[in-house]
Amino acid sequence: IMLVHLNHDRDRVTVVGLPRDLWVDVPGEGEDKINAAYAYGGPQKSVETVESLTGVRIDHYVEVDFTGFVDVVDSLGGVEVCLEENIDDPKAKLDLEAGTHEVDGTEALAFSRTRATERGDLDRIDRQQQVVAAMMDRALSTETLSDPAKLTSFLQTSLSSLTVDESLDLSLIHISEPTRRTP
């Protein structure tokens, strides 16, 4: 779960990662892991739980499923990630040595999901933020922005991979593929 804040001038983004195994009070349900809120009541219960935990009002909800995540990274031609230590996680099907790597969507997903490091979920949050930053860097690069076919592919893949709340207005971006919306 990532809580994202776009400042008033829309020129800076702050991201706070919330560990999925964080024990919280799920409103109306009692104590449980924060990721259980989704099972209790979908996006609405998740938003309510995060708002209750943080005291921050959430304006919009955006969800990307695993397949969509892989497709978005692949539409960018992969992303660059950096490891401080080796990771060998058979469960996530990830085996990377320390250092910088260019990874495709499947590897980026495994990199983002593994907890097979000393700090577990806390390291995972760092890796997820690293992948999101790498995706933004690649999406905003001259290589992507100056190539109409690549830019169109990225936008179509990204927007078709999202589930958003009803009040999030994506009408400023015109693409041929519809955006999935939650009721």
C-alpha positions as CSV (number, residue, x, y, z in Angstrom):
1,I,0.0,0.0,0.0
2,M,1.4,3.3,-1.0
3,L,0.1,6.7,0.1
4,V,0.9,9.2,-2.5
5,H,0.8,13.0,-2.1
6,L,1.0,15.4,-5.0
7,N,1.8,18.9,-3.8
8,H,-0.4,21.9,-4.7
9,D,1.9,23.1,-7.5
10,R,1.9,19.5,-8.9
11,D,5.7,19.5,-9.2
12,R,6.6,17.2,-6.3
13,V,5.4,13.8,-5.3
14,T,5.8,12.2,-1.8
15,V,5.3,8.5,-1.4
16,V,4.9,6.7,2.0
17,G,4.8,2.9,1.9
18,L,2.7,1.1,4.5
19,P,3.8,-2.5,5.3
20,R,1.1,-5.0,4.3
21,D,1.5,-6.9,7.5
22,L,1.1,-3.8,9.7
23,W,-1.5,-4.5,12.5
24,V,-4.1,-1.8,12.6
25,D,-7.7,-1.2,13.7
26,V,-9.8,-1.9,10.6
27,P,-12.9,0.3,11.2
28,G,-15.9,-1.9,12.0
29,E,-13.9,-5.1,11.9
30,G,-11.3,-4.8,14.7
31,E,-7.6,-5.5,14.8
32,D,-6.1,-7.2,11.7
33,K,-3.3,-6.7,9.2
34,I,-3.8,-3.6,7.0
35,N,-4.1,-5.6,3.8
36,A,-7.1,-7.5,5.3
37,A,-9.1,-4.3,5.0
38,Y,-9.5,-5.0,1.3
39,A,-11.0,-8.4,2.0
40,Y,-13.5,-6.9,4.4
41,G,-14.7,-4.2,2.0
42,G,-12.7,-3.6,-1.1
43,P,-11.2,-0.3,-1.9
44,Q,-13.6,1.7,0.3
45,K,-12.6,-0.2,3.4
46,S,-8.9,0.1,2.5
47,V,-9.2,3.8,2.1
48,E,-11.2,4.1,5.4
49,T,-8.6,2.1,7.2
50,V,-5.6,4.1,5.9
51,E,-7.4,7.4,6.7
52,S,-8.1,6.1,10.2
53,L,-4.5,5.0,10.7
54,T,-2.8,8.1,9.3
55,G,-5.4,10.9,9.9
56,V,-4.9,11.9,6.3
57,R,-7.9,12.4,4.0
58,I,-7.5,10.4,0.8
59,D,-8.9,12.0,-2.3
60,H,-8.5,9.2,-4.8
61,Y,-7.8,5.4,-5.0
62,V,-5.7,3.8,-7.7
63,E,-5.1,0.1,-7.9
64,V,-2.7,-1.8,-10.3
65,D,-2.9,-5.5,-10.4
66,F,0.2,-7.7,-10.9
67,T,-0.4,-8.3,-14.6
68,G,-0.9,-4.6,-15.2
69,F,2.3,-3.8,-13.3
70,V,4.3,-6.3,-15.4
71,D,2.7,-4.9,-18.6
72,V,3.5,-1.2,-17.7
73,V,7.2,-2.0,-17.0
74,D,7.5,-4.0,-20.2
75,S,5.9,-1.2,-22.2
76,L,8.8,1.0,-21.0
77,G,11.3,-1.6,-22.1
78,G,12.2,-2.5,-18.5
79,V,13.6,-0.4,-15.6
80,E,16.9,-0.1,-13.8
81,V,17.1,-1.2,-10.2
82,C,20.0,-1.3,-7.8
83,L,20.6,-3.9,-5.0
84,E,22.8,-3.4,-2.0
85,E,22.9,-7.1,-1.3
86,N,22.3,-10.3,-3.2
87,I,18.8,-11.6,-3.3
88,D,18.0,-15.3,-3.8
89,D,14.3,-15.9,-3.3
90,P,13.0,-19.1,-4.9
91,K,9.4,-18.2,-3.8
92,A,9.5,-14.9,-5.8
93,K,11.6,-16.5,-8.5
94,L,14.3,-13.9,-8.0
95,D,18.0,-14.4,-8.0
96,L,20.0,-11.2,-8.4
97,E,23.5,-10.2,-7.3
98,A,24.2,-6.9,-5.6
99,G,24.6,-4.1,-8.1
100,T,22.6,-2.4,-10.9
101,H,20.3,-4.4,-13.1
102,E,18.0,-3.7,-16.0
103,V,14.9,-5.8,-15.3
104,D,11.8,-6.6,-17.3
105,G,8.2,-6.5,-15.9
106,T,8.3,-10.0,-14.4
107,E,11.6,-9.4,-12.7
108,A,10.5,-5.9,-11.5
109,L,7.4,-7.5,-9.9
110,A,9.5,-10.2,-8.1
111,F,12.0,-7.4,-7.0
112,S,9.1,-5.4,-5.6
113,R,7.4,-8.3,-3.9
114,T,10.3,-10.3,-2.2
115,R,10.7,-10.1,1.5
116,A,13.8,-12.3,1.5
117,T,16.1,-9.7,3.0
118,E,17.1,-8.8,6.5
119,R,14.5,-6.1,7.0
120,G,11.6,-7.9,5.2
121,D,8.7,-5.6,4.6
122,L,10.7,-2.5,5.2
123,D,13.2,-3.4,2.5
124,R,10.3,-4.3,0.2
125,I,8.8,-0.8,0.7
126,D,12.2,0.7,-0.3
127,R,12.3,-1.6,-3.4
128,Q,8.7,-0.7,-4.4
129,Q,9.5,3.0,-4.2
130,Q,12.7,2.4,-6.2
131,V,10.7,0.6,-9.0
132,V,8.0,3.3,-9.1
133,A,10.7,6.0,-9.3
134,A,12.5,4.1,-12.1
135,M,9.2,3.7,-14.0
136,M,8.6,7.5,-13.7
137,D,12.2,8.2,-14.8
138,R,11.8,6.0,-17.8
139,A,8.3,7.3,-18.7
140,L,9.5,10.9,-18.5
141,S,12.8,10.2,-20.4
142,T,13.4,11.7,-23.8
143,E,13.6,8.2,-25.1
144,T,9.9,7.7,-24.2
145,L,8.6,11.2,-24.7
146,S,10.2,11.6,-28.2
147,D,8.9,8.3,-29.5
148,P,5.2,8.6,-30.3
149,A,4.7,4.8,-30.6
150,K,6.5,4.1,-27.3
151,L,4.7,6.9,-25.5
152,T,1.3,5.8,-26.8
153,S,2.0,2.2,-25.8
154,F,3.0,3.3,-22.3
155,L,-0.1,5.5,-21.9
156,Q,-2.5,2.8,-23.2
157,T,-0.9,0.1,-21.1
158,S,-0.8,2.2,-18.0
159,L,-4.3,3.5,-18.1
160,S,-5.8,0.2,-19.1
161,S,-4.0,-1.4,-16.1
162,L,-5.6,0.9,-13.5
163,T,-8.7,0.6,-11.4
164,V,-9.5,4.0,-10.1
165,D,-12.3,5.6,-8.0
166,E,-15.2,7.1,-9.8
167,S,-14.3,10.7,-9.0
168,L,-10.7,10.5,-10.5
169,D,-11.0,12.4,-13.8
170,L,-8.6,11.0,-16.4
171,S,-10.4,12.8,-19.2
172,L,-7.4,15.0,-19.9
173,I,-5.6,12.0,-21.4
174,H,-7.1,10.8,-24.6
175,I,-6.4,7.2,-25.5
176,S,-8.3,4.6,-27.4
177,E,-8.5,2.1,-24.6
178,P,-11.0,2.5,-21.8
179,T,-10.0,2.9,-18.1
180,R,-11.4,0.4,-15.7
181,R,-13.3,2.0,-12.9
182,T,-14.7,0.7,-9.6
183,P,-18.4,1.1,-8.8
